Amino acid sequence: MIEAVKAMALDNYNKGYGYQQIVECYEDSEIAETLAEAKVRTVGGAVRFFKKLAKDVGGYHDEIASTAW
């Protein structure tokens, strides 16, 4: 599951900050811990969970960045 999440995030790296954060900041153990806490048990579920997380984080980032100037 961890490799699938990392591959998905890398494939979408240029689509937003949330994906970049997964690639650059999450260690394998953090991905595994996040999935365990969310009770995700399948590869498809892991990818969907982290896609949503990336979109949410990216949205927060974009909102904050738009008010910085």
PyMOL Python script that loads the backbone (N, CA, C, O; Angstrom):
from pymol import cmd

cmd.read_pdbstr("""\
ATOM      1  N   MET A   1       0.815  -1.195   0.000  1.00  0.00           N
ATOM      2  CA  MET A   1       0.000   0.000   0.000  1.00  0.00           C
ATOM      3  C   MET A   1       0.857   1.256   0.000  1.00  0.00           C
ATOM      4  O   MET A   1       0.530   2.238  -0.667  1.00  0.00           O
ATOM      5  N   ILE A   2       1.939   1.224   0.740  1.00  0.00           N
ATOM      6  CA  ILE A   2       2.807   2.398   0.845  1.00  0.00           C
ATOM      7  C   ILE A   2       3.393   2.756  -0.511  1.00  0.00           C
ATOM      8  O   ILE A   2       3.418   3.928  -0.884  1.00  0.00           O
ATOM      9  N   GLU A   3       3.863   1.764  -1.247  1.00  0.00           N
ATOM     10  CA  GLU A   3       4.453   2.024  -2.564  1.00  0.00           C
ATOM     11  C   GLU A   3       3.413   2.589  -3.528  1.00  0.00           C
ATOM     12  O   GLU A   3       3.732   3.447  -4.351  1.00  0.00           O
ATOM     13  N   ALA A   4       2.178   2.117  -3.432  1.00  0.00           N
ATOM     14  CA  ALA A   4       1.107   2.629  -4.300  1.00  0.00           C
ATOM     15  C   ALA A   4       0.818   4.092  -3.990  1.00  0.00           C
ATOM     16  O   ALA A   4       0.611   4.892  -4.902  1.00  0.00           O
ATOM     17  N   VAL A   5       0.802   4.441  -2.715  1.00  0.00           N
ATOM     18  CA  VAL A   5       0.572   5.838  -2.318  1.00  0.00           C
ATOM     19  C   VAL A   5       1.708   6.716  -2.823  1.00  0.00           C
ATOM     20  O   VAL A   5       1.468   7.791  -3.373  1.00  0.00           O
ATOM     21  N   LYS A   6       2.931   6.266  -2.639  1.00  0.00           N
ATOM     22  CA  LYS A   6       4.081   7.050  -3.092  1.00  0.00           C
ATOM     23  C   LYS A   6       4.083   7.219  -4.609  1.00  0.00           C
ATOM     24  O   LYS A   6       4.388   8.301  -5.111  1.00  0.00           O
ATOM     25  N   ALA A   7       3.746   6.166  -5.335  1.00  0.00           N
ATOM     26  CA  ALA A   7       3.709   6.238  -6.797  1.00  0.00           C
ATOM     27  C   ALA A   7       2.620   7.201  -7.264  1.00  0.00           C
ATOM     28  O   ALA A   7       2.837   7.986  -8.187  1.00  0.00           O
ATOM     29  N   MET A   8       1.453   7.142  -6.631  1.00  0.00           N
ATOM     30  CA  MET A   8       0.358   8.048  -6.977  1.00  0.00           C
ATOM     31  C   MET A   8       0.756   9.497  -6.736  1.00  0.00           C
ATOM     32  O   MET A   8       0.506  10.362  -7.576  1.00  0.00           O
ATOM     33  N   ALA A   9       1.373   9.760  -5.595  1.00  0.00           N
ATOM     34  CA  ALA A   9       1.773  11.127  -5.265  1.00  0.00           C
ATOM     35  C   ALA A   9       2.840  11.627  -6.238  1.00  0.00           C
ATOM     36  O   ALA A   9       2.804  12.783  -6.660  1.00  0.00           O
ATOM     37  N   LEU A  10       3.773  10.773  -6.589  1.00  0.00           N
ATOM     38  CA  LEU A  10       4.820  11.166  -7.531  1.00  0.00           C
ATOM     39  C   LEU A  10       4.237  11.419  -8.920  1.00  0.00           C
ATOM     40  O   LEU A  10       4.636  12.370  -9.592  1.00  0.00           O
ATOM     41  N   ASP A  11       3.304  10.586  -9.351  1.00  0.00           N
ATOM     42  CA  ASP A  11       2.655  10.777 -10.649  1.00  0.00           C
ATOM     43  C   ASP A  11       1.889  12.092 -10.720  1.00  0.00           C
ATOM     44  O   ASP A  11       1.744  12.669 -11.797  1.00  0.00           O
ATOM     45  N   ASN A  12       1.399  12.567  -9.579  1.00  0.00           N
ATOM     46  CA  ASN A  12       0.596  13.787  -9.527  1.00  0.00           C
ATOM     47  C   ASN A  12       1.347  14.972  -8.935  1.00  0.00           C
ATOM     48  O   ASN A  12       0.742  15.992  -8.602  1.00  0.00           O
ATOM     49  N   TYR A  13       2.644  14.841  -8.805  1.00  0.00           N
ATOM     50  CA  TYR A  13       3.489  15.830  -8.115  1.00  0.00           C
ATOM     51  C   TYR A  13       3.242  17.255  -8.606  1.00  0.00           C
ATOM     52  O   TYR A  13       3.150  18.176  -7.794  1.00  0.00           O
ATOM     53  N   ASN A  14       3.136  17.446  -9.890  1.00  0.00           N
ATOM     54  CA  ASN A  14       2.989  18.791 -10.442  1.00  0.00           C
ATOM     55  C   ASN A  14       1.553  19.305 -10.415  1.00  0.00           C
ATOM     56  O   ASN A  14       1.279  20.399 -10.910  1.00  0.00           O
ATOM     57  N   LYS A  15       0.648  18.540  -9.850  1.00  0.00           N
ATOM     58  CA  LYS A  15      -0.758  18.947  -9.808  1.00  0.00           C
ATOM     59  C   LYS A  15      -1.104  19.748  -8.566  1.00  0.00           C
ATOM     60  O   LYS A  15      -2.195  20.312  -8.489  1.00  0.00           O
ATOM     61  N   GLY A  16      -0.209  19.813  -7.596  1.00  0.00           N
ATOM     62  CA  GLY A  16      -0.537  20.606  -6.421  1.00  0.00           C
ATOM     63  C   GLY A  16       0.348  20.329  -5.230  1.00  0.00           C
ATOM     64  O   GLY A  16       1.068  19.333  -5.163  1.00  0.00           O
ATOM     65  N   TYR A  17       0.262  21.253  -4.294  1.00  0.00           N
ATOM     66  CA  TYR A  17       1.087  21.210  -3.093  1.00  0.00           C
ATOM     67  C   TYR A  17       0.842  19.950  -2.256  1.00  0.00           C
ATOM     68  O   TYR A  17       1.780  19.406  -1.674  1.00  0.00           O
ATOM     69  N   GLY A  18      -0.386  19.492  -2.193  1.00  0.00           N
ATOM     70  CA  GLY A  18      -0.684  18.313  -1.371  1.00  0.00           C
ATOM     71  C   GLY A  18       0.085  17.088  -1.808  1.00  0.00           C
ATOM     72  O   GLY A  18       0.583  16.331  -0.974  1.00  0.00           O
ATOM     73  N   TYR A  19       0.187  16.886  -3.121  1.00  0.00           N
ATOM     74  CA  TYR A  19       0.951  15.754  -3.643  1.00  0.00           C
ATOM     75  C   TYR A  19       2.442  15.944  -3.363  1.00  0.00           C
ATOM     76  O   TYR A  19       3.145  14.990  -3.029  1.00  0.00           O
ATOM     77  N   GLN A  20       2.915  17.177  -3.502  1.00  0.00           N
ATOM     78  CA  GLN A  20       4.314  17.469  -3.224  1.00  0.00           C
ATOM     79  C   GLN A  20       4.643  17.187  -1.768  1.00  0.00           C
ATOM     80  O   GLN A  20       5.721  16.681  -1.454  1.00  0.00           O
ATOM     81  N   GLN A  21       3.714  17.516  -0.880  1.00  0.00           N
ATOM     82  CA  GLN A  21       3.944  17.269   0.535  1.00  0.00           C
ATOM     83  C   GLN A  21       4.082  15.772   0.820  1.00  0.00           C
ATOM     84  O   GLN A  21       4.937  15.363   1.605  1.00  0.00           O
ATOM     85  N   ILE A  22       3.247  14.964   0.187  1.00  0.00           N
ATOM     86  CA  ILE A  22       3.343  13.513   0.391  1.00  0.00           C
ATOM     87  C   ILE A  22       4.712  13.010  -0.073  1.00  0.00           C
ATOM     88  O   ILE A  22       5.368  12.244   0.632  1.00  0.00           O
ATOM     89  N   VAL A  23       5.136  13.442  -1.259  1.00  0.00           N
ATOM     90  CA  VAL A  23       6.413  12.993  -1.816  1.00  0.00           C
ATOM     91  C   VAL A  23       7.583  13.446  -0.948  1.00  0.00           C
ATOM     92  O   VAL A  23       8.488  12.662  -0.661  1.00  0.00           O
ATOM     93  N   GLU A  24       7.565  14.698  -0.535  1.00  0.00           N
ATOM     94  CA  GLU A  24       8.733  15.287   0.111  1.00  0.00           C
ATOM     95  C   GLU A  24       8.762  15.140   1.627  1.00  0.00           C
ATOM     96  O   GLU A  24       9.834  15.195   2.229  1.00  0.00           O
ATOM     97  N   CYS A  25       7.612  14.957   2.250  1.00  0.00           N
ATOM     98  CA  CYS A  25       7.574  15.020   3.704  1.00  0.00           C
ATOM     99  C   CYS A  25       7.206  13.722   4.412  1.00  0.00           C
ATOM    100  O   CYS A  25       7.609  13.510   5.556  1.00  0.00           O
ATOM    101  N   TYR A  26       6.455  12.858   3.757  1.00  0.00           N
ATOM    102  CA  TYR A  26       5.992  11.641   4.420  1.00  0.00           C
ATOM    103  C   TYR A  26       7.010  10.526   4.301  1.00  0.00           C
ATOM    104  O   TYR A  26       7.437  10.169   3.203  1.00  0.00           O
ATOM    105  N   GLU A  27       7.399   9.975   5.457  1.00  0.00           N
ATOM    106  CA  GLU A  27       8.213   8.770   5.474  1.00  0.00           C
ATOM    107  C   GLU A  27       7.279   7.566   5.360  1.00  0.00           C
ATOM    108  O   GLU A  27       6.081   7.672   5.623  1.00  0.00           O
ATOM    109  N   ASP A  28       7.830   6.442   4.972  1.00  0.00           N
ATOM    110  CA  ASP A  28       7.013   5.226   4.838  1.00  0.00           C
ATOM    111  C   ASP A  28       6.244   4.931   6.122  1.00  0.00           C
ATOM    112  O   ASP A  28       5.073   4.552   6.084  1.00  0.00           O
ATOM    113  N   SER A  29       6.913   5.109   7.253  1.00  0.00           N
ATOM    114  CA  SER A  29       6.261   4.814   8.537  1.00  0.00           C
ATOM    115  C   SER A  29       5.091   5.764   8.791  1.00  0.00           C
ATOM    116  O   SER A  29       4.105   5.365   9.411  1.00  0.00           O
ATOM    117  N   GLU A  30       5.178   6.996   8.333  1.00  0.00           N
ATOM    118  CA  GLU A  30       4.081   7.955   8.519  1.00  0.00           C
ATOM    119  C   GLU A  30       2.894   7.608   7.622  1.00  0.00           C
ATOM    120  O   GLU A  30       1.740   7.753   8.024  1.00  0.00           O
ATOM    121  N   ILE A  31       3.183   7.155   6.416  1.00  0.00           N
ATOM    122  CA  ILE A  31       2.102   6.714   5.531  1.00  0.00           C
ATOM    123  C   ILE A  31       1.396   5.516   6.160  1.00  0.00           C
ATOM    124  O   ILE A  31       0.167   5.473   6.217  1.00  0.00           O
ATOM    125  N   ALA A  32       2.171   4.549   6.628  1.00  0.00           N
ATOM    126  CA  ALA A  32       1.598   3.353   7.249  1.00  0.00           C
ATOM    127  C   ALA A  32       0.775   3.714   8.483  1.00  0.00           C
ATOM    128  O   ALA A  32      -0.314   3.174   8.678  1.00  0.00           O
ATOM    129  N   GLU A  33       1.277   4.609   9.306  1.00  0.00           N
ATOM    130  CA  GLU A  33       0.567   5.022  10.517  1.00  0.00           C
ATOM    131  C   GLU A  33      -0.738   5.740  10.174  1.00  0.00           C
ATOM    132  O   GLU A  33      -1.769   5.502  10.803  1.00  0.00           O
ATOM    133  N   THR A  34      -0.687   6.613   9.178  1.00  0.00           N
ATOM    134  CA  THR A  34      -1.886   7.339   8.750  1.00  0.00           C
ATOM    135  C   THR A  34      -2.945   6.371   8.243  1.00  0.00           C
ATOM    136  O   THR A  34      -4.125   6.510   8.566  1.00  0.00           O
ATOM    137  N   LEU A  35      -2.526   5.393   7.451  1.00  0.00           N
ATOM    138  CA  LEU A  35      -3.469   4.405   6.927  1.00  0.00           C
ATOM    139  C   LEU A  35      -4.048   3.537   8.046  1.00  0.00           C
ATOM    140  O   LEU A  35      -5.233   3.203   8.024  1.00  0.00           O
ATOM    141  N   ALA A  36      -3.227   3.178   9.006  1.00  0.00           N
ATOM    142  CA  ALA A  36      -3.708   2.362  10.132  1.00  0.00           C
ATOM    143  C   ALA A  36      -4.715   3.143  10.966  1.00  0.00           C
ATOM    144  O   ALA A  36      -5.749   2.604  11.359  1.00  0.00           O
ATOM    145  N   GLU A  37      -4.417   4.406  11.235  1.00  0.00           N
ATOM    146  CA  GLU A  37      -5.334   5.234  12.022  1.00  0.00           C
ATOM    147  C   GLU A  37      -6.672   5.414  11.306  1.00  0.00           C
ATOM    148  O   GLU A  37      -7.719   5.486  11.949  1.00  0.00           O
ATOM    149  N   ALA A  38      -6.634   5.487   9.976  1.00  0.00           N
ATOM    150  CA  ALA A  38      -7.852   5.655   9.182  1.00  0.00           C
ATOM    151  C   ALA A  38      -8.530   4.313   8.891  1.00  0.00           C
ATOM    152  O   ALA A  38      -9.584   4.265   8.257  1.00  0.00           O
ATOM    153  N   LYS A  39      -7.921   3.238   9.357  1.00  0.00           N
ATOM    154  CA  LYS A  39      -8.435   1.876   9.153  1.00  0.00           C
ATOM    155  C   LYS A  39      -8.596   1.525   7.668  1.00  0.00           C
ATOM    156  O   LYS A  39      -9.557   0.868   7.267  1.00  0.00           O
ATOM    157  N   VAL A  40      -7.638   1.976   6.876  1.00  0.00           N
ATOM    158  CA  VAL A  40      -7.620   1.668   5.444  1.00  0.00           C
ATOM    159  C   VAL A  40      -6.925   0.329   5.275  1.00  0.00           C
ATOM    160  O   VAL A  40      -5.838   0.120   5.813  1.00  0.00           O
ATOM    161  N   ARG A  41      -7.546  -0.583   4.527  1.00  0.00           N
ATOM    162  CA  ARG A  41      -7.007  -1.941   4.440  1.00  0.00           C
ATOM    163  C   ARG A  41      -6.721  -2.409   3.013  1.00  0.00           C
ATOM    164  O   ARG A  41      -6.225  -3.520   2.823  1.00  0.00           O
ATOM    165  N   THR A  42      -7.019  -1.596   2.021  1.00  0.00           N
ATOM    166  CA  THR A  42      -6.766  -2.012   0.636  1.00  0.00           C
ATOM    167  C   THR A  42      -5.911  -0.982  -0.072  1.00  0.00           C
ATOM    168  O   THR A  42      -5.833   0.174   0.342  1.00  0.00           O
ATOM    169  N   VAL A  43      -5.267  -1.421  -1.153  1.00  0.00           N
ATOM    170  CA  VAL A  43      -4.431  -0.512  -1.945  1.00  0.00           C
ATOM    171  C   VAL A  43      -5.292   0.596  -2.543  1.00  0.00           C
ATOM    172  O   VAL A  43      -4.927   1.770  -2.492  1.00  0.00           O
ATOM    173  N   GLY A  44      -6.437   0.216  -3.111  1.00  0.00           N
ATOM    174  CA  GLY A  44      -7.328   1.225  -3.691  1.00  0.00           C
ATOM    175  C   GLY A  44      -7.799   2.229  -2.663  1.00  0.00           C
ATOM    176  O   GLY A  44      -7.873   3.426  -2.940  1.00  0.00           O
ATOM    177  N   GLY A  45      -8.117   1.744  -1.483  1.00  0.00           N
ATOM    178  CA  GLY A  45      -8.533   2.636  -0.400  1.00  0.00           C
ATOM    179  C   GLY A  45      -7.421   3.571   0.029  1.00  0.00           C
ATOM    180  O   GLY A  45      -7.668   4.739   0.333  1.00  0.00           O
ATOM    181  N   ALA A  46      -6.201   3.064   0.055  1.00  0.00           N
ATOM    182  CA  ALA A  46      -5.052   3.884   0.434  1.00  0.00           C
ATOM    183  C   ALA A  46      -4.831   5.009  -0.570  1.00  0.00           C
ATOM    184  O   ALA A  46      -4.596   6.155  -0.189  1.00  0.00           O
ATOM    185  N   VAL A  47      -4.908   4.677  -1.841  1.00  0.00           N
ATOM    186  CA  VAL A  47      -4.717   5.685  -2.889  1.00  0.00           C
ATOM    187  C   VAL A  47      -5.826   6.732  -2.813  1.00  0.00           C
ATOM    188  O   VAL A  47      -5.549   7.930  -2.879  1.00  0.00           O
ATOM    189  N   ARG A  48      -7.067   6.296  -2.677  1.00  0.00           N
ATOM    190  CA  ARG A  48      -8.190   7.244  -2.573  1.00  0.00           C
ATOM    191  C   ARG A  48      -8.044   8.139  -1.350  1.00  0.00           C
ATOM    192  O   ARG A  48      -8.282   9.344  -1.433  1.00  0.00           O
ATOM    193  N   PHE A  49      -7.657   7.563  -0.220  1.00  0.00           N
ATOM    194  CA  PHE A  49      -7.497   8.326   1.014  1.00  0.00           C
ATOM    195  C   PHE A  49      -6.444   9.422   0.839  1.00  0.00           C
ATOM    196  O   PHE A  49      -6.673  10.575   1.205  1.00  0.00           O
ATOM    197  N   PHE A  50      -5.298   9.058   0.281  1.00  0.00           N
ATOM    198  CA  PHE A  50      -4.226  10.044   0.136  1.00  0.00           C
ATOM    199  C   PHE A  50      -4.507  11.045  -0.985  1.00  0.00           C
ATOM    200  O   PHE A  50      -4.018  12.173  -0.925  1.00  0.00           O
ATOM    201  N   LYS A  51      -5.277  10.667  -2.000  1.00  0.00           N
ATOM    202  CA  LYS A  51      -5.688  11.644  -3.018  1.00  0.00           C
ATOM    203  C   LYS A  51      -6.564  12.714  -2.382  1.00  0.00           C
ATOM    204  O   LYS A  51      -6.398  13.903  -2.652  1.00  0.00           O
ATOM    205  N   LYS A  52      -7.490  12.289  -1.541  1.00  0.00           N
ATOM    206  CA  LYS A  52      -8.355  13.256  -0.855  1.00  0.00           C
ATOM    207  C   LYS A  52      -7.531  14.130   0.074  1.00  0.00           C
ATOM    208  O   LYS A  52      -7.725  15.345   0.125  1.00  0.00           O
ATOM    209  N   LEU A  53      -6.619  13.522   0.801  1.00  0.00           N
ATOM    210  CA  LEU A  53      -5.746  14.281   1.697  1.00  0.00           C
ATOM    211  C   LEU A  53      -4.943  15.312   0.913  1.00  0.00           C
ATOM    212  O   LEU A  53      -4.835  16.465   1.330  1.00  0.00           O
ATOM    213  N   ALA A  54      -4.381  14.904  -0.216  1.00  0.00           N
ATOM    214  CA  ALA A  54      -3.585  15.818  -1.040  1.00  0.00           C
ATOM    215  C   ALA A  54      -4.427  16.978  -1.548  1.00  0.00           C
ATOM    216  O   ALA A  54      -3.971  18.122  -1.551  1.00  0.00           O
ATOM    217  N   LYS A  55      -5.644  16.694  -1.975  1.00  0.00           N
ATOM    218  CA  LYS A  55      -6.518  17.757  -2.464  1.00  0.00           C
ATOM    219  C   LYS A  55      -6.910  18.710  -1.347  1.00  0.00           C
ATOM    220  O   LYS A  55      -6.961  19.922  -1.555  1.00  0.00           O
ATOM    221  N   ASP A  56      -7.191  18.171  -0.159  1.00  0.00           N
ATOM    222  CA  ASP A  56      -7.555  19.017   0.975  1.00  0.00           C
ATOM    223  C   ASP A  56      -6.387  19.913   1.388  1.00  0.00           C
ATOM    224  O   ASP A  56      -6.560  21.117   1.578  1.00  0.00           O
ATOM    225  N   VAL A  57      -5.216  19.329   1.524  1.00  0.00           N
ATOM    226  CA  VAL A  57      -4.034  20.098   1.915  1.00  0.00           C
ATOM    227  C   VAL A  57      -3.693  21.134   0.840  1.00  0.00           C
ATOM    228  O   VAL A  57      -3.359  22.277   1.152  1.00  0.00           O
ATOM    229  N   GLY A  58      -3.782  20.724  -0.420  1.00  0.00           N
ATOM    230  CA  GLY A  58      -3.519  21.651  -1.513  1.00  0.00           C
ATOM    231  C   GLY A  58      -4.493  22.816  -1.514  1.00  0.00           C
ATOM    232  O   GLY A  58      -4.105  23.952  -1.786  1.00  0.00           O
ATOM    233  N   GLY A  59      -5.752  22.540  -1.213  1.00  0.00           N
ATOM    234  CA  GLY A  59      -6.756  23.592  -1.148  1.00  0.00           C
ATOM    235  C   GLY A  59      -6.470  24.582  -0.031  1.00  0.00           C
ATOM    236  O   GLY A  59      -6.609  25.791  -0.214  1.00  0.00           O
ATOM    237  N   TYR A  60      -6.069  24.067   1.133  1.00  0.00           N
ATOM    238  CA  TYR A  60      -5.717  24.947   2.252  1.00  0.00           C
ATOM    239  C   TYR A  60      -4.518  25.808   1.876  1.00  0.00           C
ATOM    240  O   TYR A  60      -4.492  27.009   2.144  1.00  0.00           O
ATOM    241  N   HIS A  61      -3.539  25.188   1.260  1.00  0.00           N
ATOM    242  CA  HIS A  61      -2.334  25.912   0.848  1.00  0.00           C
ATOM    243  C   HIS A  61      -2.685  27.031  -0.124  1.00  0.00           C
ATOM    244  O   HIS A  61      -2.228  28.163   0.036  1.00  0.00           O
ATOM    245  N   ASP A  62      -3.494  26.718  -1.128  1.00  0.00           N
ATOM    246  CA  ASP A  62      -3.871  27.719  -2.128  1.00  0.00           C
ATOM    247  C   ASP A  62      -4.647  28.871  -1.502  1.00  0.00           C
ATOM    248  O   ASP A  62      -4.443  30.028  -1.868  1.00  0.00           O
ATOM    249  N   GLU A  63      -5.534  28.562  -0.564  1.00  0.00           N
ATOM    250  CA  GLU A  63      -6.313  29.595   0.102  1.00  0.00           C
ATOM    251  C   GLU A  63      -5.413  30.526   0.902  1.00  0.00           C
ATOM    252  O   GLU A  63      -5.562  31.746   0.842  1.00  0.00           O
ATOM    253  N   ILE A  64      -4.486  29.952   1.646  1.00  0.00           N
ATOM    254  CA  ILE A  64      -3.562  30.761   2.445  1.00  0.00           C
ATOM    255  C   ILE A  64      -2.666  31.599   1.527  1.00  0.00           C
ATOM    256  O   ILE A  64      -2.450  32.785   1.778  1.00  0.00           O
ATOM    257  N   ALA A  65      -2.155  30.986   0.481  1.00  0.00           N
ATOM    258  CA  ALA A  65      -1.273  31.705  -0.438  1.00  0.00           C
ATOM    259  C   ALA A  65      -1.997  32.871  -1.125  1.00  0.00           C
ATOM    260  O   ALA A  65      -1.383  33.899  -1.411  1.00  0.00           O
ATOM    261  N   SER A  66      -3.287  32.712  -1.386  1.00  0.00           N
ATOM    262  CA  SER A  66      -4.019  33.775  -2.074  1.00  0.00           C
ATOM    263  C   SER A  66      -4.239  34.992  -1.186  1.00  0.00           C
ATOM    264  O   SER A  66      -4.516  36.079  -1.693  1.00  0.00           O
ATOM    265  N   THR A  67      -4.121  34.830   0.123  1.00  0.00           N
ATOM    266  CA  THR A  67      -4.325  35.972   1.016  1.00  0.00           C
ATOM    267  C   THR A  67      -3.002  36.587   1.477  1.00  0.00           C
ATOM    268  O   THR A  67      -3.000  37.564   2.226  1.00  0.00           O
ATOM    269  N   ALA A  68      -1.894  36.026   1.040  1.00  0.00           N
ATOM    270  CA  ALA A  68      -0.586  36.515   1.503  1.00  0.00           C
ATOM    271  C   ALA A  68      -0.224  37.866   0.908  1.00  0.00           C
ATOM    272  O   ALA A  68       0.591  38.592   1.477  1.00  0.00           O
ATOM    273  N   TRP A  69      -0.806  38.206  -0.206  1.00  0.00           N
ATOM    274  CA  TRP A  69      -0.458  39.478  -0.842  1.00  0.00           C
ATOM    275  C   TRP A  69      -1.602  40.391  -0.704  1.00  0.00           C
ATOM    276  O   TRP A  69      -1.542  41.530  -1.166  1.00  0.00           O
TER     277      TRP A  69
END
""", "prot")
cmd.dss("prot")
cmd.show_as("cartoon", "prot")
cmd.util.cbc("prot")
cmd.orient("prot")
